[in-house]
């Protein structure tokens, strides 16, 4: 049974993709909420520098040393960025955009000079090759387990443990940084720890999806989750769920179209985001439009009630309080007038007697509530 | 050297790099001032699917189609970002990151799709990722030059409007300027700069070319006119420097070298630009600190003398050190050079002592008077 799973490349690939997505969106959630998602862009580029340096020092292309090296590189990147900002001569966004290209450039040049024969070529840097993860395996209890799956699994566990252990602290530091500082929770250290984990995850995911596609896994699923819920833990769960679904759907599509698997997985996260953006229950575009429409309708019903109330018992009642007046005096077109009238009658605000329109008692209360709001009446 | 510069490829590369520096320097100034530095990063990554689409449509590596495609997807990415941030609760940073990564992923998918169809002409497409300056042809230069000229012409024609939108969009709106149109124009033109830089530095490093020359130039001037000109100049020089070093060295990629040259310009400007330079500020601070310290020591001497009712009261060096918590020898020697104090011997003690000169008394009284005024 287990052997069948480990011998099946498809399962391995999908599993690796799902782990990349889960690990990334666990940390990414906090980045998105804090409004510095672009740090993931900076970090994922500059770990190239870290990878080359660690490789030159230890000749190891992956494994724990690389992950620690990457964590240091990530923290170094953010430290440099903050140093630039603290000179008060460069704005935050420009500082991010200045630091990582330098580190990335140095990394690429070092690759050019020293590392012509390693497999970290420029292509891997950008795209990774998740399709080959099952080629590089280690034996564990007689099963061939892919190296990438091991390191991604370790990073996922580390991120999960961090988020669970420090859930309260992270929540506080994310939503009320000053309070966290005042209570002595050291939000700065917490956020550096978060970024170190992000960098470690980036280097573990490097072989599979490369530096740039990784950004998609960090930012997009949490953003989609953010459009679906207001609860932090639900946002984490949704983010992971979206990552896993993207991995499965992306793999299936990529294989049937014969294109990059990692790329397709990242595209799928975008598709899920688009779906959440359009059809999310509360913040989705469609929900917003429906809500706006229904508010407009309700307003129109109230307008009608006020109109009828104004002319009730007045000299122009026969002329104003008739269906045709909606068109002539309120300048509503035929369909709009009919809709409003039907809704008002359905809601019991208005009754119709042939052509004449009359307010019900409820309609009168509604109209008075608008015209004379100081008069509190029980509806 | 002249012979070297007359080399056909190198001349092309240097010219291309200069064009890139020119356009990204000018347009980057506006982006940096409008706090949209990372827009360049998003637009350049989003150019990748456009490169692939252009290739698919043209069927060959035709630069016109490829750059056209890059421009279109870059603009689409910017639009997508605006749509996301305006209509949902996602903030700008998330919008930028989403556009960047999803468009880039789309590009990767298209790239591998082209590779799987086995079109023999696709070999050069990879070069747009990291840039491959040596592959630039004379005909490519004409296209890049045309784009640069067009962008510069637009900037020159709408200079006043762009300036106003950059510094005070609210005021611009009250004047009845079409602010949204102008902002879109600036964004699209950054996409133009990106397009020019694709072949030179590639999609990954293009962000730096938009930001670095502008940030460097900003340190030297607070006037937009000067800043834009300087930024263009810095962009051109670092572009050509990177290109030439790359041509001299063996197998060093052009893009990273150009970016490093531009970043070096930023580092130099941050440190040494007159007025704003960090080094000058540090010197200024050290000088202030020193003058404050000598003022404090001088007034201490004065107060000691006043307390003892003896204007020639000799104060002991060690006591002064203890009083101020620092070694004051150097301060005393500086004061002595200015003729404000003089060393005295206070037998039988062998340690150095100091007393105020008449000038020193006058100076200390002047300091105390201004202090008193401030305290009052």
Interface residues (C-beta under 8 A of the other chain):
Chain A: X32 X35 X36 X37 X38 X40 X41 X45 X87 X89 X90 X91 X93 X94 X96 X97 X98 X101 X102 X104 X105 X106 X108 X109 X112 X113 X122 X123 X126 X127 X212 X213 X215 X216 X218 X219 X220 X223 X226 X227 X254 X257 X258 X259 X260 X262 X263 X264 X265 X266 X267 X269 X270 X273 X277 X283 X285 X288
Chain B: X32 X35 X36 X37 X38 X40 X41 X45 X84 X87 X88 X89 X90 X91 X93 X94 X96 X97 X98 X100 X101 X102 X104 X105 X106 X107 X108 X109 X110 X111 X112 X113 X116 X126 X129 X130 X204 X205 X207 X208 X210 X211 X212 X214 X215 X218 X219 X251 X252 X253 X255 X256 X257 X259 X260 X263 X266 X270 X276 X278
